[in-house]
Amino acid sequence: MVSVRTMTEADVAAVSVIRVTGWKSAYAGLLPRSYLDRMTVEEDTEWRRKHFAEMTEGTAGGVTDLVAVDDRAEVVGWACLGPYRGAGAADAAAGELYALYVRPSLTGAGIGRVLLDAVHAHARARGFEQVLLWVLDGNSGARRFYERAGYAADGGSQADDYDGVSVAEVRYRRALADRAALMTSVRAHR
């Protein structure tokens, strides 16, 4: 059984392991190997500890970090949500899913979906009417995951540079119905 809770400082090292191993697993063949090979858990942990301290001091701009934990209380997934950082969010209050990673050996076990459901609940509680996210264009597994969860590519695109290689990203968007409207819709379709 997996549950989701707010990340604590004690989770930083576990989150860094999940993030770095997640990048190396999910982005192999999509990002230059030289870039992935330079990523270390130690550097990520150091950066994340600093970032966590900024969040604690209230200077991180409304970012929410969530962790999925298994029945042994081990961190098996991590997600990060905050205000949308780009243009093109329309008039609605928009949140952005900055990151969602699951321990690579547990991919496909439903942990990502549990985390994403928790992200949506937190987004609704913060008043966001929609959630946007960016996915590497070639990451077909992630794209299918988000599409099954009700996200759709909205035509937004950007590219980031990794060791001199331009890598395209596609923006996805999902409207968030409030819980009462969602339950009314479910009952109407039974």
Phi, psi and chi 1 to 4 in degrees:
 res  aa     phi    psi   chi1   chi2   chi3   chi4
   1 MET       -  132.5 -176.4   69.6  164.5      -
   2 VAL  -110.6  137.5  173.2      -      -      -
   3 SER  -126.5  163.5   60.5      -      -      -
   4 VAL  -122.7  138.1  176.6      -      -      -
   5 ARG  -143.8  169.4   62.0  170.9  170.3   74.7
   6 THR   -69.3  138.5  -57.9      -      -      -
   7 MET   -64.9  142.5 -178.4  179.1  155.1      -
   8 THR  -116.2  170.2   68.0      -      -      -
   9 GLU   -59.9  -31.9 -173.8  174.7    5.2      -
  10 ALA   -65.3  -17.4      -      -      -      -
  11 ASP   -89.5   -7.6  -59.7  -39.1      -      -
  12 VAL   -55.8  -49.9  166.7      -      -      -
  13 ALA   -63.2  -42.0      -      -      -      -
  14 ALA   -64.4  -40.1      -      -      -      -
  15 VAL   -64.2  -40.9  165.3      -      -      -
  16 SER   -63.1  -40.3  -71.5      -      -      -
  17 VAL   -60.8  -45.9  167.5      -      -      -
  18 ILE   -63.4  -43.6  -71.3  167.8      -      -
  19 ARG   -65.0  -50.0 -178.7  180.0  173.9  -85.8
  20 VAL   -66.9  -46.6  170.7      -      -      -
  21 THR   -67.7  -32.1   59.3      -      -      -
  22 GLY   -64.7  -44.5      -      -      -      -
  23 TRP   -62.1  -47.4  -89.6   62.1      -      -
  24 LYS   -64.4  -31.3  -70.1 -177.8  176.7 -166.9
  25 SER   -81.3  -52.9  173.1      -      -      -
  26 ALA   -72.7  -30.3      -      -      -      -
  27 TYR  -105.3    6.0  -56.7  147.4      -      -
  28 ALA   -60.8  128.0      -      -      -      -
  29 GLY    87.0  -13.2      -      -      -      -
  30 LEU  -103.8  -33.9  -61.7  174.4      -      -
  31 LEU  -114.0  155.0  -63.2 -178.1      -      -
  32 PRO   -57.9  136.1  -22.1   31.8      -      -
  33 ARG   -57.7  -36.1 -177.0  156.3 -173.6   81.6
  34 SER   -58.8  -39.3   57.7      -      -      -
  35 TYR   -67.4  -48.7 -176.2   87.2      -      -
  36 LEU   -64.1  -38.5  -65.4  172.9      -      -
  37 ASP   -64.1  -29.8  -74.5  -12.0      -      -
  38 ARG   -77.8  -16.5  -81.1 -163.6  -44.3  -81.8
  39 MET   -68.9  131.8  -68.0 -179.4   74.3      -
  40 THR  -129.6  149.1   68.2      -      -      -
  41 VAL   -63.3  -38.7  170.0      -      -      -
  42 GLU   -61.9  -47.7  -65.0   77.1   18.3      -
  43 GLU   -64.6  -42.0  -76.1 -178.4    8.3      -
  44 ASP   -63.1  -41.3 -166.6   83.0      -      -
  45 THR   -62.8  -43.9  -59.4      -      -      -
  46 GLU   -60.3  -47.2 -177.1  179.6  -33.6      -
  47 TRP   -62.9  -44.1  178.1   88.8      -      -
  48 ARG   -66.2  -36.8 -159.1  158.0  -57.0  -72.5
  49 ARG   -61.6  -42.5  -77.3 -162.1 -163.7  -72.3
  50 LYS   -63.0  -46.2 -111.6 -161.8  -81.4 -170.4
  51 HIS   -61.4  -41.5  178.9   69.5      -      -
  52 PHE   -63.8  -39.5 -166.2   84.0      -      -
  53 ALA   -62.7  -39.8      -      -      -      -
  54 GLU   -63.7  -39.8  -69.9  170.7    0.1      -
  55 MET   -62.7  -42.7  -76.1 -179.2   22.4      -
  56 THR   -62.4  -34.7  -55.9      -      -      -
  57 GLU   -81.7   -4.2  -65.1  166.1    6.9      -
  58 GLY    82.9   19.1      -      -      -      -
  59 THR  -106.0   10.7   59.9      -      -      -
  60 ALA   -94.5    9.3      -      -      -      -
  61 GLY    71.2   37.7      -      -      -      -
  62 GLY    76.5   29.6      -      -      -      -
  63 VAL   -84.2  136.8  173.1      -      -      -
  64 THR  -117.2  122.6  -59.9      -      -      -
  65 ASP  -106.1  129.2  -75.6  -70.4      -      -
  66 LEU  -120.2  147.3  -57.6  171.5      -      -
  67 VAL  -124.5  145.6  -69.0      -      -      -
  68 ALA   -96.6  133.1      -      -      -      -
  69 VAL  -124.3  144.6  -65.8      -      -      -
  70 ASP   -87.6 -175.1   64.0   13.6      -      -
  71 ASP   -69.1   -9.4   53.6    1.0      -      -
  72 ARG   -98.5    7.7  -63.8  172.0  -51.6 -147.3
  73 ALA    69.2   21.5      -      -      -      -
  74 GLU   -87.6  138.2  -71.4 -175.6   32.7      -
  75 VAL   -72.2  124.0  175.6      -      -      -
  76 VAL  -121.3   -3.9  -66.0      -      -      -
  77 GLY  -163.0  162.2      -      -      -      -
  78 TRP  -149.6  140.8  163.5   68.0      -      -
  79 ALA  -138.1  151.4      -      -      -      -
  80 CYS  -135.5  128.0 -175.1      -      -      -
  81 LEU  -128.6  145.9  167.2   74.7      -      -
  82 GLY  -165.7 -171.9      -      -      -      -
  83 PRO   -64.8  148.5  -13.8   24.1      -      -
  84 TYR   -63.1  133.7 -178.0   64.5      -      -
  85 ARG   -98.2   -0.7  -60.7  171.9  -70.5 -174.0
  86 GLY  -122.3 -175.9      -      -      -      -
  87 ALA   -88.7  165.8      -      -      -      -
  88 GLY    88.9   21.3      -      -      -      -
  89 ALA   -88.5    3.2      -      -      -      -
  90 ALA    67.0 -159.0      -      -      -      -
  91 ASP   -87.3  -16.9  -64.4  -32.3      -      -
  92 ALA   -72.2  150.2      -      -      -      -
  93 ALA   -64.1  123.4      -      -      -      -
  94 ALA  -121.1  133.1      -      -      -      -
  95 GLY  -102.8  166.5      -      -      -      -
  96 GLU  -132.5  131.8 -178.3  176.1  -13.2      -
  97 LEU   -84.3  104.6  177.0   59.7      -      -
  98 TYR   -75.0  -33.9  -57.1  142.5      -      -
  99 ALA  -160.6  147.4      -      -      -      -
 100 LEU  -151.7  116.3 -170.4  150.2      -      -
 101 TYR  -136.0  145.0  -66.8   94.7      -      -
 102 VAL  -122.8  147.1  171.7      -      -      -
 103 ARG   -49.3  124.3 -173.1 -176.4  -59.8  164.5
 104 PRO   -52.0  -35.8  -29.9   37.6      -      -
 105 SER   -69.2  -11.9   63.1      -      -      -
 106 LEU  -110.8    5.9  -62.0  173.1      -      -
 107 THR   -58.5  134.8  -61.1      -      -      -
 108 GLY    91.9   -0.6      -      -      -      -
 109 ALA   -90.9    3.2      -      -      -      -
 110 GLY    94.0   -1.9      -      -      -      -
 111 ILE   -67.4  -41.0  -64.0  164.8      -      -
 112 GLY   -60.3  -40.2      -      -      -      -
 113 ARG   -66.9  -41.1 -175.3   56.9 -162.0 -136.9
 114 VAL   -61.5  -44.0  170.3      -      -      -
 115 LEU   -62.9  -44.5  -99.4  173.0      -      -
 116 LEU   -63.7  -39.5 -169.2   56.5      -      -
 117 ASP   -61.0  -40.4  -71.8  -14.1      -      -
 118 ALA   -66.8  -38.5      -      -      -      -
 119 VAL   -59.4  -46.1  163.8      -      -      -
 120 HIS   -61.8  -40.7  -66.5  156.8      -      -
 121 ALA   -63.3  -43.3      -      -      -      -
 122 HIS   -66.3  -38.8  -81.8  -94.0      -      -
 123 ALA   -63.4  -44.4      -      -      -      -
 124 ARG   -60.9  -44.3  -82.5 -171.9 -146.4   91.2
 125 ALA   -62.1  -27.9      -      -      -      -
 126 ARG   -87.2   -1.4  -70.1 -176.9   60.8  177.9
 127 GLY    88.6    8.2      -      -      -      -
 128 PHE   -71.8  136.4  -65.6  137.9      -      -
 129 GLU   -95.9  -14.0  -64.4  174.0   12.3      -
 130 GLN  -153.5  160.1   58.5 -176.3  -33.4      -
 131 VAL  -124.8  133.8  174.5      -      -      -
 132 LEU  -115.2  157.5  -67.6   89.7      -      -
 133 LEU  -156.9  163.8   57.4   89.3      -      -
 134 TRP  -117.4  137.3  -67.0   93.2      -      -
 135 VAL  -129.7  138.7  178.3      -      -      -
 136 LEU   -58.1  133.0  -67.5 -178.8      -      -
 137 ASP   -52.8  -39.6 -173.1   31.7      -      -
 138 GLY   -85.0    0.7      -      -      -      -
 139 ASN   -87.0   76.9 -168.9  -15.5      -      -
 140 SER   -63.3  -33.4   57.1      -      -      -
 141 GLY   -63.8  -46.0      -      -      -      -
 142 ALA   -66.8  -39.2      -      -      -      -
 143 ARG   -62.1  -43.5  -68.1 -179.2   73.3  164.4
 144 ARG   -62.8  -41.6  -79.9 -169.1  -53.7  -87.9
 145 PHE   -57.2  -50.3  170.4   77.8      -      -
 146 TYR   -69.1  -36.7  -69.3  116.6      -      -
 147 GLU   -63.4  -40.6  -72.1  164.9    3.1      -
 148 ARG   -64.1  -24.6  -76.6 -168.6  -52.4  -95.3
 149 ALA   -91.1   10.1      -      -      -      -
 150 GLY    95.0    6.4      -      -      -      -
 151 TYR   -85.7  152.8  -75.5   82.0      -      -
 152 ALA  -139.8  142.1      -      -      -      -
 153 ALA   -62.3  134.7      -      -      -      -
 154 ASP  -110.7   11.8   69.7   -0.5      -      -
 155 GLY    94.3  -12.2      -      -      -      -
 156 GLY   -73.3  140.9      -      -      -      -
 157 SER  -147.4  157.2   65.0      -      -      -
 158 GLN  -156.4  169.4   65.4 -177.0   17.0      -
 159 ALA  -135.0  141.3      -      -      -      -
 160 ASP  -117.0  152.3  -75.2  -36.3      -      -
 161 ASP   -98.8  126.9 -177.2   80.6      -      -
 162 TYR  -125.7  107.3  -64.6   90.8      -      -
 163 ASP    51.5   44.0  -76.7   -6.2      -      -
 164 GLY    82.1    3.2      -      -      -      -
 165 VAL  -108.5  124.2  176.3      -      -      -
 166 SER   -81.1  124.9 -178.9      -      -      -
 167 VAL  -119.1  122.5  179.1      -      -      -
 168 ALA   -78.9  142.9      -      -      -      -
 169 GLU  -123.9  149.5  -67.3 -179.1  -64.4      -
 170 VAL  -116.8  137.4  177.2      -      -      -
 171 ARG   -90.2  135.6 -173.0  175.4   59.9 -156.3
 172 TYR  -116.0  154.4  -85.6   69.2      -      -
 173 ARG  -143.6  145.3  175.2 -174.0  -50.8 -102.3
 174 ARG  -143.3  129.5  177.4 -174.1  162.6  172.4
 175 ALA   -76.6  146.7      -      -      -      -
 176 LEU  -109.1  113.7  -62.8  175.2      -      -
 177 ALA   -79.1  146.4      -      -      -      -
 178 ASP   -70.2  157.7   66.6   41.4      -      -
 179 ARG   -58.2  -41.0 -164.2  169.0  -80.5  -75.5
 180 ALA   -64.3  -43.7      -      -      -      -
 181 ALA   -65.8  -37.4      -      -      -      -
 182 LEU   -63.8  -44.3 -175.0   61.1      -      -
 183 MET   -67.1  -37.3  -68.3  -49.6  -67.0      -
 184 THR   -62.7  -42.0  -59.4      -      -      -
 185 SER   -65.5  -41.3  173.8      -      -      -
 186 VAL   -62.5  -45.5  167.5      -      -      -
 187 ARG   -63.4  -38.2  -77.3 -172.4 -151.2  107.4
 188 ALA   -67.8  -24.4      -      -      -      -
 189 HIS   -98.9    8.9  -72.8   74.5      -      -
 190 ARG   -81.5      -  -76.9 -170.1 -176.8  170.6
